[in-house]
């Protein structure tokens, strides 16, 4: 089973606008609601890739939480929830317009009380016992210390399963202080901020990835936007050198999560590093062609994968 951990899920409110102008009144052409957040996006993409045996464990609160639960059920995404007594699950406002990439406004999410965190951790641990792979993706809500999140990741890494981590900021920094046994997936900007390094300089990114692998990380995947991606494990470091362009670039929201789903699918299928990287990159590109995050077909991802080339570094 693939277990996905949604520490801070959201309701995606996709608002389609002809144009976006700050300080002006706008009238939406369409509004669409869906279950969202990084872990749920990974679940949606993984389901599209044919991974049916999966479960998303999430933290919900209030009326918004019940609505998110309903939205996930509509998509037939298997979920198990820990519900807080107070607060409201957050909403993300995705403003889709013709002037560029989707504009996103993320709310912070409900505060997680210590008793909720303890209950949520035990629910995760219970479901993790029969998991072949675990993905912890997204931010943590207010109330969860980065060190506590990192401790949960390391506890899960003690199980005979692969644990994938995709989280930003101080939480990522806490995880990277001891990445042993973990598979890390981030974008270049997030990794640079967590390490306090400028990873746009030649050689800096590869050097940083080598340090993390040397510190015990099982896998390090870094997305570079239009420049492709780099993937490292104990056997070497590879990057994409030729990738196709999307048929129609609608939105980048969810491309990183789709990349994660591709990595996980490659792992569950027993693929090697280069094939997993090619599938992950294909999923990220396929996501660009849809307004809803992580919504693409396995056939489209496979077609794109056949056009992607990788090279060792």
N, C-alpha and C positions, 0 to 999 in steps of 0.2 A: 504493500500500500504506500502511496505517496501522501505524506502528511504535510499540510500547509498551515503555518501559524500566522494568524492575522491579529497582531497586537493592537492595531489602531485602524480598523477597517472604516470605510466611508461610503456614503451614498454619492455616486457620481451624478451630478445634474448637468447634462450636456445641453447647452443653450446655443442654438444656431442663430447667428446674426449676419446681416448683409455686410456690415462694417462695424468697427469698434473705434469710438472716439471718446477719450476721457473727458469727463465733465459734461457730457451730453446725455439726453434721454434716448434710450434705445427700445425698440420693439422687436422681440424675438420672432424669428420665422418658425421655430420649432423648439420644443423642450422634451428631453428624454431622460428618464431615470434608470439607473442600473446599480447593482452592487459593485463596489470598487475598493480601491486600496491595492497595494502591491501584491499581497499574498492572494487575494481574490483574482487579480489579473493573471497571476501565474497559474492559478487553478483553471481559469477560463481557457488560457492558451494551451495548457497541458491537456485539457479535455478535447480541444480541437485537434491535438496531435494524436489522439487515440488513447490517452491514459485514463481509463475509466475507473480504475481502482484507486480512488483518492478521497481524502477527507480534509476539509478546512476547519480548523479550530479557531474561533474568534472571540473577541471581547466586545460585547454590546451593552448599550445603555438607553433607557427611555423609549419614547414613541418612535424616534428615528431608528433606534436599534431594531425594533419590531418590523419597521418598514424595510430595513436592509435585509432582515431575515426572509421576508416575503419575496423581495427581489431576487435573492439567491435561489430560492425555491422555484421561481418562475423559470430560471435557467437550468434547473435540475443539477445544481452544484451541491454535492453532499457536504453538509456543514454541521458542526456541533458547537454550541455557544456557551460561554460563561456570561451571565447577565448581571450587571451591577444594579444596586438598589437605587442609585442616584445618577444624575447626569444625562447627557444625550450624546448618542453616537454622532460623529462629525459628518459634515457634508463638504464635498469638493465641487466647486463651480467651474465647469469647463466651457470657456467661451470660444466657440468655433466661428472663425471669420475668415474672409478672403485676403486679409492683409499680411498673412504670415502664419506662424505656428499657433496652435491653440494656446490661449491665455488661461492659466489655471490659478484659482484662489482656493487654498486649503485651510480649513478650520483646524484648531489645535486638537480637538477630541476631548472626551470626558476624562476627568481626573480619576486615576485608578487608585483606590484605597489599598492599604497593605493587605487587608483580608481578601480583597478581590485579586490582587497579584498572587497571593499564596494559593487561592483556589484555582486560578487560571493556570498556574505552573503545574499543579497536580493533575489537572485535566490534560494538559499537554503531555506530561510524563506518562499518564495512563495510555493515551492513544499512541504514543511513540513506541511502545513495546513491540508492536507488530508492523512497524514501518520499514520499508526498504530504503526510503529517502525522506528527509525532512527539509522543508524550506521555511526559514524565518525571514519574512520580507516586510519592509515598511518601517515607519517611525514607531516610537513608543509613546503612549499617551502621557500627559502630565502625571507625576506621582511615581513613575518607575525610574529608578536610578540607573544610569548606564552600566555601572558595575554589576547590578543585579541581573540585568539582561545578559551581560557577558557570562555571568555565572551559569545562567540557564543554558546558554549555548554550549558551554563546556561540559555541563552535565549530560546533555543530549549526545555530545560527541563521544561519551563513554560507551554508548550503545553500539552494537555491530551494524551500523547504518551510516549513510553519508549525510552530513548536515550542511546545507547550503545557507549562507547568510547574505542578505542584501538589505543593509540599513545605513543611514547617513549620520553625519555629525558626531556628537560626543559618544553616541552608542557604538558607532563603527570604531572610533578611537579606542574604546574600552575593549572591544573584541580583538582588535589588532595588537593589543598589548601582549596577548598570548593566543595566537591563532592555531595552535596545535590541534590537528584532527579535524579542522573545519575547511569547507570550501567557500571561498570569499568571492562574491560577485559585486562589482561596483562600477561606477563610471570614473573616468580619469580625474575629474574635478573633485568628486567625493574622496577619492583615495588621497589626492594631493593635500586636501584640507585636513584629513585625519592624520596624515604623517607630517604635516608642516613643510611640504616640499613642493617645488614647482616642477611638475611632471611633464610639462610641455617641452622641456629642454631635452635634446637628443641624449638617449641612453639612460636618463633618470628613471623613466618608468620601468624599463626592463630591470635595472638594478634594484629598484624597490620591490618588484615582484620576486626576484631571486632571494632577497632577504626574507620575505614572508614564507617562501617555500622552505628556505633554510631553517626557519623558526618552527616548522612543523605543519604549516598549512598544506592540505592535500591538493588544493586547487585554487588558483587565483585567476579570475576572469575580469578583464577591464574593457569596457566599451568606450569607443573614441568618437562617437557620433558618426559623421560622414566619412571619417578616416578608417572605419572598420572596428576591429577588436583584437585583443591579445589574450591568449590563454596559456597558463603555465601550470605544470605539475612537476613531479620529481623526475620525469623523463625528458623534459625540455620545455621550451617556450616557442609558441607559434603565433603568427598573426595572419589576418586576412590581407591578401595583396590585390585581389580583384573581386569586386562585388557588383552585381547588377543594380541599376537604379529602379526604384519603385515605378509602377505604371502611372500612379497619381499620388503624390505626397499630400495627404490630408492632415495628419496629425502625428507628432512624435510621442504623444502621451501613451505610455504602456509599452514602448519599444524595449526598454530595459527589462521589464518584467517578461516580455515575450522571449527575449534573449535568455533569461534565466530558465524559462520553461524548456527551451531547446537544449540547454546544458543538462537539465535534469532528465529529459527524455533520452539524451545520448547515454547518460550514466545508466539509466534503467534498462536500456537495450544492450549494454555491455560494449558500447562503441569506444574507440580510441579518442585521443585528444583532438586530432585534426578533424575527424568527422563530427565530433560533438561541437567543435567551434563552427564548422560550416553550417550545421543545422541551427545553432543558436543565432548566428548572423542572419540566416535566412528568415527566421522567425521575427527578428527585429525589423527587417526590411518589410516583410509581409504586413506587420502591424501598421506601418506608415500609410497603408492603402485603405484604412478603415477609420471612421470617426470614433467608434467605440473602442476603448483600449483592449488590446489582446484578443481581438475578434478577427480570425482568419482561418482558412482551411488548411488541413494537412497537405492537400494536393498543391496548394499555392506555395507552401513552405518547401515542399519537396522539389518543385520546379525551380525555385530560386536557389536552393542548395546545390543543384546540379551545375549552376553557373559560377559558384564561388570557389576561389582558389586560396590555399593557405601556403605559408612558407615558414620554415624554422628560423629562429633568430639566433 
